[in-house]
Amino acid sequence: MFTGIIEELGTVVAIDPLGDSARLTIRGATVTSDAAHGDSISVNGVCLTVVDNADGVFTADVMGESLDRSTLGSLAAGSAVNLERAATMATRLGGHIVQGHVDGVGAVLSREAGDQWETVTFSLPPQLARYVVEKGSITVDGISLTVMAITDDTFSVGLIPTTLKLTTLGAKGVGEQVNLEVDIMAKYVEKLLGAKA
């Protein structure tokens, strides 16, 4: 489990194809400072398991399912990625409950700059729209954000200077894809109420 509060911007060192999977090597001094084999690290919102960790670099295996359902397959050496270690019982929940299980991929549709912040609008896959509400939480590339506005196929968020500076969203251009994870609570409520997809 994660909180969606990004700890650092990491850098992809290498991505090695392994048939229907890949091995990802990432540099991130903060997230590797206490990482051990088997620990979970969120990479652009995807929960990955540490295979090796040495000298500020960790490797993780990414199965085909994760490559197909996220943007990880489009990464290359030098790509910046949002990194967060798994939450502990003592972690402050500054964001919301994030599983690191990507529900779909959206794209940046527009960016509107304000004096100190930006409004960014993303496309929203139709199958996810029912889980997203105004003032609710959504995870974009691993970042816990509050939905400012929503339509049938888009949603908008406000990005403060800290988010613009310390995450990949500060540099994402119109048309670039992002990983989306909706609030798990909405999916549980739907299941409990017996709603059909």
Secondary structure, 3 states (H helix, E strand, C coil): CECCCCCEEEEEEEEEECCCEEEEEEECHHHHCCCCCCCEEEECCEEEEEEEEECCEEEEEEEHHHHHHCCHHHCCCCCEEEEEECCCCCCCCCCCCECCCCCEEEEEEEEEECCCCEEEEEECCHHHHHHCCCCCEEEECCEEEEEEEECCCEEEEEECHHHHHHCHHHCCCCCCEEEEEECHHHHHHHHHHCCCC
